Amino acid sequence: MSDAVLPELPEYAERVLEVAERIPPGRVMTYGDVAEWLAQEDEERPDGTAPATRGGPRQVGRAMSLYGGAVPWWRVVRADGTLLPGHELRALAHYREEGTPLRPAPRSADGHVPRLDLRRARWDGTEGTGTAPVGAGPG
């Protein structure tokens, strides 16, 4: 066993991962949805304080890239519904296993990989969890 000390997980990254873990199987949130969720959560803190670090879609993507391997990373997606470059086949296997709605790929698409059907797959944060929708905070 290694005695290496792991770096502390930044607060914002920890919060991003917590949202990723809440997303039900077969559903997705975009990077922007997650950032909006966290911003709304900050506004509704009972003590009126805000965390030291805030972010937008890029910061959510960075947190998922660096720390998201232990959570269902395939459920936090790009706003255009394209699968994460370099991870398309792994993500596609998860989407098919979970029944995530997909759209057929256009013939011009590299490898004919389908896209997510965001209209049907996007999670608003409420269904089956008792949590609040995107833009309304976690309740």
Disulfide bonds with the S-S distance in Angstrom:
none
